[in-house]
């Protein structure tokens, strides 16, 4: 079922039209993303040929499923809505590669699809993500949501701070629902997130830099 969802979402992404909007990374720009939490650690480096597309290498060490995924990830800004004081975005991501179980030989074809939607003002931020994976016949769906508030409104070039709460749901986990309070710091081309997952008693650390 999860594999069918991955294929269906991949088709939707490939058929979506061109969106003329501010890029996540400007055309010709590179982005490096590092994520680490109690479930997995990943590194993603991608290039943006257009204002709405990017593609690059993705490596994930998934501790929850005891698998290493190595492959190519394609990202697309499907739609952006700009209001007078608000902005909303709809993103889609597709990854294809191979999954190698820890301590075993024989990698298998694997993949994932993720849809992400967010809405924000300069004060408030909300986000929802759904991610479907098929790693070496280990299929799962993961949901996550965030709610954040900026304690102050900074000017251009200032250090911007967000206080957030992230709630995740892994239906197959022994602790399906987890809560992570975190702080997001953003300045210039760099963003850092630090948090702590209460149920697993583990730290979250995400870092993004654009070139």
N, C-alpha and C positions, 0 to 999 in steps of 0.2 A: 504493500500500500504506500509506504514511504517512497519507494523508488518511483512509483507512478506519479506521486506528487512532485518529485524532483523533475521528472521529465516534463510534466505539464507546465510547471512554473518556468522551466528553461525555454519552452516554446513561447510563452507569453512575453518573456524578456526579449527574445530574438525578434518578435514581431512588432514590438513597440516602436513608435515613430520617433523622429529626432526631436529633442527638446532644446530650445534655445534659452538657456538659463546660466546663471553664474556657476562656474564649475566647482566641484569639490576640490579638485586640483586643476589649476588653469591648463589650457591646452599646451602640451609640451612639458608639463611639470611632472615631477616624481613625488611619490609619497611613501614613507616608511612607517609601518604600524607594528607595534609589539604589544601583545596582550598576555596576561598571566593571571590565573585564579586557581581555585581549588580543583576545577574540572579539567583544565587544559592550559597549555602555553602555546602561543602561535607567533609567527613572524610573516608579515605580508608586505612585499615591495611591489608597487605598481606604477605604471606610466599612463598618463591621460592624453590620448591622441586628439580628443575633442572635449568640448565643455560638458559632456554628459556621459562619457565612457572612460573606463580605465581597465587595464589588464596587467597581470603580473604573477609572480611566483608566490605560492602560499605553502607554508609548512606548519603542521600542528602536531604537538605531542599531547594526545588525549589520555589523561590519567584515569578517567572514569571508565573508558572502554579499553584501556591497555593497547592503544593503537597509535602508530605514527602515520599521518597523512601527508603526502607530498604531491603537489599538483599546480595547476594553473587556475587562477580565479579571475572572473570577469565581473565588473561592477557597472551598474547603470543607474543614472538618475532618471527614473521613469517620468516623474512629474514634480514640478515645484509650483507652489501657490504663494504669491507675494501680496500681502495686505499692507495697509498703511502703517501698521505697527506690529504685524505678525508675519510669520513665514511658516509654511508647511512643506514637507518633502516626502517623496515616496521613492525608495531605493530597492533594487533587486540585485542579488549576487548569485553567481553560479560557479561552483568549483568542480573540476574533473581531474582525477589523478589516480594514485594508488595508495592503498592502506596496508601497512605492515604491522601485524600483531607483535607486541613486545616478546622478544625471545624466541620467535618462530621464523621459519623460512617460508618463502612463497607469498609475495605481495599480490593483492587482488585489486581489480579495477574498483574505484570508489568515487563518490561524489557527494555534493551537498547543494542545497538551494536555501537562500535566506531572503526574506522580505522584511523591510524596515520602514516604519512610518513615524514621523515626528512633527510636532507643532511647537512653536516657541515665540516668545516675545523677548524683550531685553530683561524681563524679570522672571518669567516662568518658562519651563521646559518640560515636555512630555514626549515619551517615545514608547513604541511597541515593536517587538521583533518576533518573528517565527522562523525557526531554522530546522530543516529536515536533512538528515544525514543518512548515508548508506555506506558504512565503513566495514569492509570485509564481512558482509552479510549481517552486520550489526546495525539494524535500522532504528532510528529514533526521531522524535520531534521535540523540540525545545522551545519554550516560550519565555519571553522576558519583557519587563516593562520598567520604565523609569519616570520619576517625578522629581523635578529640580526647581530650585529658586536661587536667584542671584541676590546675595545680601547687600550688594551695592551696584550701582550702574556706572561702569567705567567709561572713560573716553577712548578714542582710537589710540592704540599704542600702549594702553595701560595693561596691567595684569588683571585679567578677568577671573572671577571666582564663582563657582556654582556649588551649592550643597544639594546632594541628591540621595535618593533611596532607590535601589534597584531590587525588584522582586523577580525571581526566576522559577520556572517550573520544568523539572525533568521527570516525566511520568515514570520512567523505569528505575529511577534512583531510590535508595532506601530512605532518603530524605527528599521527597519530590519538590517541596517548595522551600526556597532559601531567600533570605533578606540580607542585602548588603548596603549599609550606609557608606557614602563615598563623597570625596571632594574632587572637583574638576578645576584645574588651573590652566588658563589659556593666555598666551602672550605671543604676539608675532606669528611665526610659523610653527610653533610648538604647543602641544597640549599634553598634560599629564593628569592621570586619574589615580587616586589612591583610595582604597576602601578595605572593609573587613567584613567577611561573610560570617554572620553570627552562628548559624547552624553547624557549619564545618570548622569554625574557628581558624579560618585561613584568610590570607591577605589577597587583595586584588591590586594589580598594578598595570596600567595601560599607558603607553607613550606613543604619540604620533608627531611626526615632523614632515614638513613639505619643503621641496626644493624648487 
